[in-house]
Amino acid sequence: MLTLKDKSVLITGGAGFIGSHLVDRLIKEKTRRIVVADNFFLGNTDNLKFAKSNFNSLIIKEQDVTDYRKMREIITKNNIDIIFNLAIIPLPTSLKKPIWSFQHNVEMTTVICRLAREDLFKTLVHFSSSEAYGTALTDKIDETHPLLPHTPYAASKAAADHLVYSFYKTFGIDMLIIRPFNNYGPRQNDKSYAGIIPITIKRILNNQTPIIHGDGNQTRDFIFVKDTANATIDAYGSKNTRGKVINIGSGKETSINTVVKIIAEELSWDKPIKYDKPRPGDVRKHIADINLAKKLINFKSATNFKEGMKITVGWYKNKYH
């Protein structure tokens, strides 16, 4: 079992939703140094409040990861051992700025791969997305499922994954790919380009009608963000994960109708829900096959969806009231 103790770690996108929870989780590992590189497109320094108060060796760099020279400088100056690559332009942005989103996402990973090939750090833990699969062709999606992206965002994630894997096969970089399904929890972006859960909570708290795009029967596999952070640490720690793509999800299917209904119940909303036209590129069905994660790292989603939603809704209520 590999340890993160006394290691110098860089997290790209570390001020974002999943990234900041991973930062918090890394503190428990007694890492020597944590460096966050984030351009704050979606990231927020408020997400790092806990880390700033509880970890003296936290370094925050406002930095776009596409800048090879600056990223090289950050890595060498801080003697980085491991990079967790989470920097991303999100899906909704790619519906408005498709080419820019695709190119930016691929370029960020390209820079990290170049630096890995130069042996400037030891291990790359790259974050993919279940969106790379597109709509499920099988009951559950395992890691051998074809990559059939529906959106420019999803295409950029698939391309970046292929790039990382190619550097593993061609140049022997030490890497693994985490492919998380739909994360939710405290700190998820609730402003521009937000997802269904924070948007719905915010609308109801503002006494606005919640909106479902399409018929609401489209399904997702929701995983609580802290469970993803824990799985990421475990995946790094196991040598058996190297060179592999690993799904991280709950292994359960939840419809968008159910999600909105749970939020409405938590916030005592008893008025009608509005149905609008489907969102472009929206996948129809998503459930993770997590057998590989179970086998490699004994993974299990620890947080029940209703329990996780109660925590999530409570966090947003506290934020706005």
KAGIHU-V904240 format. One record per helix or strand of 2 or more residues. SS is the DSSP state (H for helix, E for strand). FROM is the first residue (numbers start at 1). LEN is the number of residues. If there is no record, write none. Layout:
ss=SS from=FROM len=LEN
ss=SS from=FROM len=LEN
This chain:
ss=E from=8 len=5
ss=H from=17 len=11
ss=E from=33 len=6
ss=H from=45 len=10
ss=E from=58 len=5
ss=H from=68 len=10
ss=E from=82 len=4
ss=H from=91 len=6
ss=H from=98 len=20
ss=E from=123 len=5
ss=H from=130 len=4
ss=H from=152 len=20
ss=E from=174 len=7
ss=E from=182 len=3
ss=H from=196 len=10
ss=E from=211 len=3
ss=E from=219 len=2
ss=E from=222 len=3
ss=H from=225 len=13
ss=H from=239 len=3
ss=E from=245 len=4
ss=E from=254 len=2
ss=H from=256 len=11
ss=E from=274 len=3
ss=H from=291 len=7
ss=H from=305 len=16
